[in-house]
């Protein structure tokens, strides 16, 4: 599927509803952990920024994901792993996207 959202201009918050993805085959049939592909565009950014949203309660699949494991700085991998929270009795996943500075989101050169 494909979707488009606009963040709130005052707070920078964004949200969208979707189904939780499953494991999908990658190159050579190698399984990829459940994830969403994200493309971030904004005023002041000359090119779109590509990243992924992985899910923290998929730790076993994340540990073997070929793309996630390409990130050499292991301590930066959590910047693209959404944290599970409960809101109104329902699970939601939170991923803060930071364009620079401490905790900067990993962006992929694709």
C-alpha positions in Angstrom: 0.0 0.0 0.0 0.9 3.7 -0.1 -0.1 6.5 2.1 0.6 10.2 2.7 0.5 12.3 5.8 1.3 15.8 6.8 2.7 16.6 10.2 1.1 19.2 12.5 2.7 22.5 11.8 2.8 23.6 15.4 3.9 20.4 17.1 5.6 18.4 14.3 3.5 15.4 15.3 2.3 12.9 12.7 0.1 9.8 12.9 -1.4 7.2 10.6 -3.4 4.0 10.9 -2.3 0.9 9.1 -2.1 -2.9 9.6 1.0 -4.2 11.2 3.2 -5.6 8.4 4.5 -9.1 8.3 7.8 -10.7 7.3 8.5 -10.3 3.6 11.1 -11.9 1.3 14.0 -9.8 0.3 16.9 -10.5 -2.1 17.4 -14.2 -2.7 14.4 -15.0 -0.7 16.1 -13.8 2.6 13.3 -12.7 5.0 13.1 -9.1 6.0 11.6 -8.1 9.4 8.2 -6.4 9.4 8.7 -2.8 8.4 7.3 0.3 6.6 9.3 2.3 4.1 9.2 6.0 4.8 10.1 8.9 2.5 10.3 12.3 4.3 10.0 15.5 2.3 10.0 19.0 3.8 10.7 22.6 3.0 14.5 23.1 3.2 15.3 19.5 2.3 16.4 19.4 -1.3 15.9 15.7 -1.7 13.5 13.2 0.0 14.9 11.2 2.8 14.4 7.5 2.9 14.2 5.4 6.0 12.4 2.5 7.5 10.1 2.0 10.5 10.8 -1.3 12.2 8.8 -2.6 15.2 10.3 -3.2 18.6 8.2 -6.2 19.4 9.7 -8.0 16.4 13.1 -8.3 18.0 13.9 -11.8 16.6 13.1 -10.8 13.1 14.9 -7.4 13.5 18.0 -9.2 14.6 18.3 -11.0 11.3 17.0 -8.2 9.0 19.5 -7.7 6.1 18.8 -3.9 5.8 18.8 -3.2 9.5 22.1 -5.1 9.9 23.7 -2.9 7.2 23.8 -0.1 9.7 27.4 -0.4 11.1 26.8 1.8 14.1 24.7 -0.6 16.2 23.8 2.1 18.7 22.0 4.0 15.8 19.7 1.1 14.8 17.1 2.0 17.5 16.5 5.3 15.7 14.4 3.5 13.2 12.7 1.0 15.5 9.2 2.2 16.7 8.4 1.6 20.3 5.2 -0.1 21.3 2.9 1.9 23.6 -0.7 1.4 24.7 -3.3 4.1 24.0 -6.9 3.7 24.9 -6.3 -0.1 25.4 -4.8 -0.4 21.9 -1.2 -0.9 20.8 0.4 1.9 18.9 4.0 2.3 17.7 5.9 5.5 18.2 8.9 6.6 16.0 10.4 10.0 16.5 12.1 11.2 13.3 15.0 13.6 14.0 16.7 15.3 11.1 19.9 16.1 12.9 21.7 16.2 16.3 21.5 13.6 19.1 19.4 10.6 18.2 19.4 11.6 14.5 17.3 9.1 12.5 19.2 6.7 10.2 18.4 7.6 6.6 19.1 5.2 3.8 21.1 6.0 0.6 18.9 4.3 -2.0 
